[in-house]
Amino acid sequence: MKAGVKTEKLSRLDLQRRFPQIALEELAWGLYEPESGVLMARRAVQTVVPEALKSGADYLQCAIHAPAGGGQLRSVITPNGEAIRAGVFVFACGPWLPKVFPDLLGSRIFPTRQEVFFFGAPPGDLRFQPPALPAWLAMGEEVYGLPDLENRGVKIACDRHGPAIDPDIADRVASPESLTAMRDYLSRRFPALRNAPLLESRVCQYENTSNGDFLIDRHPDSSNVWLVGGGSGHGFKHGPALGEYVTTRILEGGPVDARFSLATKATIQKRAVY
């Protein structure tokens, strides 16, 4: 509400009337955001890349060697020895950011293992498809979910930070313990899905900062290097705004918001931004 987002505060009875497929007996009220939506991440990326190419960008799929030393960065080197030169570099590497800058960010960015599950709704039951079921988040329980989109199933996941993960070598099979916990929650919150079959599971990762807020700042030793990360599970949906913000700082100058600074990113996690 402080951000100007349109919301409606609904009583438990109002929520139950609108969404009878959700068990809400213990809740007093909830916030409903009528203009909210869901981003289809894979489809969005597949759309952005060709549009960027049309605008003159180059798109390469390759690893890079971590830049070393201080002063202005002149280039980064690909595994085949190709040098990519630029006047300004933006490193927005997600959970790989601390690997690219291990000395600076190895203890400031915390990649965590996050397990996601998709369950099948009863055949012909439209209560779990949009618009009947919205995207939802139970803040106090740190659990969220999405309706059945593109017949992939009803998504449910825990927003609580999981154990540490190495994005290069991590096992991508969800744990039985997480499956049991999410199935128990699903059966309590959505009784009609008590015996729903598991259709799919995924192991993703957050790249958390100590306080959960973004990292957007210049490298302390290389003024033409920008570090952009710390999405903490929310980076993708803010991508356009982050891109505009960083571009404006690069082209027009001006100070970075203090809450995004490297100085506010500690080595001990104490989540304050959700």
KOLRODREN-102220 format. One record per residue (C-alpha): chain; residue number from 1; residue in one letter; y negated, x, z negated. Coordinates in steps of 0.2 Angstrom, whole numbers, plus 2048, in hexadecimal, padded with zeros to 3 digits. Each point is the difference from the previous one (the first is absolute). Layout:
! residues N
TIBA   tike   timar   sepa    py    px    pz
TIBA      A     NUM      A     Y     X     Z
...
***
This chain:
! residues 274
TIBA   tike   timar   sepa    py    px    pz
TIBA      A       1      M   800   800   800
TIBA      A       2      K   7F4   80E   7FC
TIBA      A       3      A   803   807   812
TIBA      A       4      G   7FB   7EF   808
TIBA      A       5      V   812   7FB   804
TIBA      A       6      K   802   7EE   801
TIBA      A       7      T   80C   7FA   7F3
TIBA      A       8      E   805   7F0   7F7
TIBA      A       9      K   805   800   7EE
TIBA      A      10      L   80F   7F3   7FF
TIBA      A      11      S   808   7F9   7F0
TIBA      A      12      R   813   801   7FF
TIBA      A      13      L   802   7EE   805
TIBA      A      14      D   7F5   803   810
TIBA      A      15      L   80B   80F   804
TIBA      A      16      Q   810   7F6   7FE
TIBA      A      17      R   7F9   7F2   80B
TIBA      A      18      R   7FC   80D   80E
TIBA      A      19      F   80F   80B   7FE
TIBA      A      20      P   80E   7F6   7F8
TIBA      A      21      Q   80D   80D   806
TIBA      A      22      I   7F9   80D   7F3
TIBA      A      23      A   804   7FE   7ED
TIBA      A      24      L   7F0   802   7F6
TIBA      A      25      E   804   7F8   7EF
TIBA      A      26      E   7FA   80E   7F6
TIBA      A      27      L   7EF   803   809
TIBA      A      28      A   7F0   7F7   7FB
TIBA      A      29      W   7F6   803   811
TIBA      A      30      G   800   80B   80F
TIBA      A      31      L   7F4   806   80E
TIBA      A      32      Y   802   7FA   812
TIBA      A      33      E   7F8   809   80E
TIBA      A      34      P   7FF   7F3   80F
TIBA      A      35      E   7FA   80D   80C
TIBA      A      36      S   80D   80D   7FC
TIBA      A      37      G   80E   806   80C
TIBA      A      38      V   80D   80D   804
TIBA      A      39      L   7FF   810   80A
TIBA      A      40      M   80E   804   80C
TIBA      A      41      A   800   813   7FD
TIBA      A      42      R   80C   805   80E
TIBA      A      43      R   7F7   7F5   80D
TIBA      A      44      A   7EF   805   7FA
TIBA      A      45      V   804   813   803
TIBA      A      46      Q   808   7FC   811
TIBA      A      47      T   7F0   7F8   805
TIBA      A      48      V   7F4   80D   7F9
TIBA      A      49      V   808   80F   809
TIBA      A      50      P   7FE   7FA   812
TIBA      A      51      E   7EF   7F9   7FC
TIBA      A      52      A   7FB   811   7F9
TIBA      A      53      L   807   809   810
TIBA      A      54      K   7F5   7F5   80A
TIBA      A      55      S   7F1   805   7F6
TIBA      A      56      G   804   813   804
TIBA      A      57      A   80A   805   7F1
TIBA      A      58      D   80F   80B   801
TIBA      A      59      Y   810   7FB   7F7
TIBA      A      60      L   80D   80D   7FB
TIBA      A      61      Q   80F   7FE   7F6
TIBA      A      62      C   803   810   7F7
TIBA      A      63      A   800   80A   7F0
TIBA      A      64      I   7F2   80C   7FC
TIBA      A      65      H   7FF   80F   7F5
TIBA      A      66      A   7F6   7FF   7F1
TIBA      A      67      P   7EE   807   801
TIBA      A      68      A   7FE   80F   7F5
TIBA      A      69      G   7F1   809   7FA
TIBA      A      70      G   7EE   7FB   7FD
TIBA      A      71      G   7F1   7FE   80B
TIBA      A      72      Q   7FE   7F5   80F
TIBA      A      73      L   811   7FB   808
TIBA      A      74      R   800   804   812
TIBA      A      75      S   812   7F9   806
TIBA      A      76      V   811   7FA   7FA
TIBA      A      77      I   810   807   808
TIBA      A      78      T   80E   7F5   806
TIBA      A      79      P   812   807   7FF
TIBA      A      80      N   800   805   812
TIBA      A      81      G   7F1   80B   7FD
TIBA      A      82      E   7F3   7F4   807
TIBA      A      83      A   7EF   801   7F8
TIBA      A      84      I   7F6   7F0   7FD
TIBA      A      85      R   7EE   804   7FF
TIBA      A      86      A   7F2   7F5   7F9
TIBA      A      87      G   7EF   800   7F7
TIBA      A      88      V   806   7F4   7F3
TIBA      A      89      F   812   7FD   7F9
TIBA      A      90      V   806   7F0   7F7
TIBA      A      91      F   811   802   7F7
TIBA      A      92      A   806   7EE   7FD
TIBA      A      93      C   812   805   7FD
TIBA      A      94      G   806   7F3   7F4
TIBA      A      95      P   80E   807   7F4
TIBA      A      96      W   800   810   80A
TIBA      A      97      L   7EE   804   7FB
TIBA      A      98      P   806   80A   7F1
TIBA      A      99      K   80C   80A   80B
TIBA      A     100      V   7F2   804   80C
TIBA      A     101      F   7F5   806   7F2
TIBA      A     102      P   80C   805   7F2
TIBA      A     103      D   7F5   80B   7F5
TIBA      A     104      L   7F2   7F3   800
TIBA      A     105      L   809   7EF   800
TIBA      A     106      G   812   804   7FB
TIBA      A     107      S   7FC   7FA   7EF
TIBA      A     108      R   7F3   7F3   804
TIBA      A     109      I   809   7F5   80C
TIBA      A     110      F   810   7F7   7FA
TIBA      A     111      P   80C   7FA   80D
TIBA      A     112      T   80B   7F3   7F8
TIBA      A     113      R   810   7F7   806
TIBA      A     114      Q   7FD   7ED   803
TIBA      A     115      E   80F   7F5   805
TIBA      A     116      V   7FD   7F0   80A
TIBA      A     117      F   80D   7F1   803
TIBA      A     118      F   801   7F2   80C
TIBA      A     119      F   80A   7F1   7FC
TIBA      A     120      G   806   7F2   80C
TIBA      A     121      A   7F9   7EE   7FD
TIBA      A     122      P   80C   7F1   801
TIBA      A     123      P   803   7FB   812
TIBA      A     124      G   7F2   7F4   807
TIBA      A     125      D   7F6   802   7EF
TIBA      A     126      L   7EE   802   806
TIBA      A     127      R   7F9   801   7EE
TIBA      A     128      F   801   813   801
TIBA      A     129      Q   7F8   803   811
TIBA      A     130      P   7ED   800   802
TIBA      A     131      P   7F5   7F6   7FE
TIBA      A     132      A   80B   7F7   7F2
TIBA      A     133      L   802   810   7F6
TIBA      A     134      P   7F2   80D   7FF
TIBA      A     135      A   800   812   7FC
TIBA      A     136      W   800   801   7ED
TIBA      A     137      L   7FE   80C   7F2
TIBA      A     138      A   804   7FE   7ED
TIBA      A     139      M   7F4   80C   7F9
TIBA      A     140      G   807   801   7EE
TIBA      A     141      E   812   802   806
TIBA      A     142      E   7FB   80C   80E
TIBA      A     143      V   80B   7F7   80D
TIBA      A     144      Y   7FA   7FA   811
TIBA      A     145      G   807   7F8   810
TIBA      A     146      L   7FE   7F9   811
TIBA      A     147      P   806   7F1   809
TIBA      A     148      D   80E   801   80D
TIBA      A     149      L   7F7   808   80F
TIBA      A     150      E   808   802   811
TIBA      A     151      N   811   7FB   7F8
TIBA      A     152      R   801   810   7F6
TIBA      A     153      G   802   7F7   7EF
TIBA      A     154      V   7F6   7FD   7F1
TIBA      A     155      K   7F9   810   7FA
TIBA      A     156      I   7FF   805   7ED
TIBA      A     157      A   7FC   811   7F8
TIBA      A     158      C   7FA   807   7F0
TIBA      A     159      D   7EE   807   800
TIBA      A     160      R   804   80B   7F1
TIBA      A     161      H   800   813   805
TIBA      A     162      G   811   806   802
TIBA      A     163      P   808   811   7FD
TIBA      A     164      A   7F9   80F   80A
TIBA      A     165      I   806   802   812
TIBA      A     166      D   800   80E   80D
TIBA      A     167      P   7FC   7F6   810
TIBA      A     168      D   80A   80D   80B
TIBA      A     169      I   810   800   7F7
TIBA      A     170      A   801   7F0   7F6
TIBA      A     171      D   80F   7F5   801
TIBA      A     172      R   7FB   7F0   808
TIBA      A     173      V   80D   7F5   7F8
TIBA      A     174      A   7FA   7F3   7F3
TIBA      A     175      S   808   802   7EF
TIBA      A     176      P   80B   7F2   7F9
TIBA      A     177      E   7F5   7FF   7F0
TIBA      A     178      S   7F1   7FC   80A
TIBA      A     179      L   80A   7F3   80A
TIBA      A     180      T   806   7F8   7F1
TIBA      A     181      A   7EF   7FF   7F8
TIBA      A     182      M   7F8   7F9   80F
TIBA      A     183      R   80E   7F3   803
TIBA      A     184      D   7FE   7FA   7EE
TIBA      A     185      Y   7ED   7FE   802
TIBA      A     186      L   802   7F7   810
TIBA      A     187      S   80C   7F4   7F9
TIBA      A     188      R   7F4   7FC   7F1
TIBA      A     189      R   7F1   7FF   80B
TIBA      A     190      F   807   7F8   80F
TIBA      A     191      P   80F   7F5   7FA
TIBA      A     192      A   805   7FB   812
TIBA      A     193      L   803   813   804
TIBA      A     194      R   80C   803   7F1
TIBA      A     195      N   80F   803   80B
TIBA      A     196      A   7F6   806   80F
TIBA      A     197      P   808   80E   80A
TIBA      A     198      L   7F9   811   801
TIBA      A     199      L   7FA   803   812
TIBA      A     200      E   7F8   811   7FF
TIBA      A     201      S   7FA   80D   7F4
TIBA      A     202      R   7F4   80F   802
TIBA      A     203      V   7FA   80F   7F6
TIBA      A     204      C   7EE   803   803
TIBA      A     205      Q   7F4   80B   7F6
TIBA      A     206      Y   7EF   7FE   7F8
TIBA      A     207      E   7F4   80F   800
TIBA      A     208      N   7F7   7FE   7EF
TIBA      A     209      T   7F1   808   7F9
TIBA      A     210      S   7FF   802   7ED
TIBA      A     211      N   7F5   7F0   7FF
TIBA      A     212      G   806   7F6   80F
TIBA      A     213      D   7F0   802   80A
TIBA      A     214      F   7FE   808   811
TIBA      A     215      L   7FD   812   802
TIBA      A     216      I   7F2   803   80D
TIBA      A     217      D   7F7   811   7FF
TIBA      A     218      R   7FD   810   808
TIBA      A     219      H   80B   80F   7FC
TIBA      A     220      P   7F8   80A   7F3
TIBA      A     221      D   802   810   80A
TIBA      A     222      S   7FE   7F9   812
TIBA      A     223      S   7F1   7F5   803
TIBA      A     224      N   806   7FA   811
TIBA      A     225      V   811   7FA   7F9
TIBA      A     226      W   801   7EF   7F9
TIBA      A     227      L   80E   7FA   7F4
TIBA      A     228      V   804   7ED   802
TIBA      A     229      G   80F   7F9   7F6
TIBA      A     230      G   806   7F9   7F0
TIBA      A     231      G   803   7EF   807
TIBA      A     232      S   80B   7FB   7F1
TIBA      A     233      G   808   7F2   80A
TIBA      A     234      H   7F0   7F9   807
TIBA      A     235      G   7FB   80D   80D
TIBA      A     236      F   805   7F8   810
TIBA      A     237      K   7F7   7EF   7FE
TIBA      A     238      H   7F0   80A   7FC
TIBA      A     239      G   802   80B   80F
TIBA      A     240      P   7F2   7F9   80B
TIBA      A     241      A   7F4   801   7F1
TIBA      A     242      L   805   811   7FB
TIBA      A     243      G   7FF   806   812
TIBA      A     244      E   7EE   7F9   801
TIBA      A     245      Y   7FB   808   7F0
TIBA      A     246      V   807   811   804
TIBA      A     247      T   7F8   800   811
TIBA      A     248      T   7EF   7FB   7F9
TIBA      A     249      R   801   80E   7F4
TIBA      A     250      I   804   80D   80D
TIBA      A     251      L   7F3   7FA   80D
TIBA      A     252      E   7F2   7FA   7F5
TIBA      A     253      G   803   80A   7F0
TIBA      A     254      G   7FC   7FA   7EF
TIBA      A     255      P   80A   802   7EF
TIBA      A     256      V   811   7F9   7FE
TIBA      A     257      D   803   7F3   7F3
TIBA      A     258      A   803   808   7EF
TIBA      A     259      R   810   7F6   7FD
TIBA      A     260      F   808   807   810
TIBA      A     261      S   7FC   812   7FC
TIBA      A     262      L   80D   80E   7FE
TIBA      A     263      A   7F8   803   7EE
TIBA      A     264      T   806   7EF   7FA
TIBA      A     265      K   812   803   805
TIBA      A     266      A   809   807   7F1
TIBA      A     267      T   811   808   7FE
TIBA      A     268      I   806   7F2   7F4
TIBA      A     269      Q   803   7EE   806
TIBA      A     270      K   7F6   7F3   7F8
TIBA      A     271      R   7FF   7F1   80C
TIBA      A     272      A   7F0   7F7   7FF
TIBA      A     273      V   7FE   7F8   811
TIBA      A     274      Y   80D   7F4   807
***
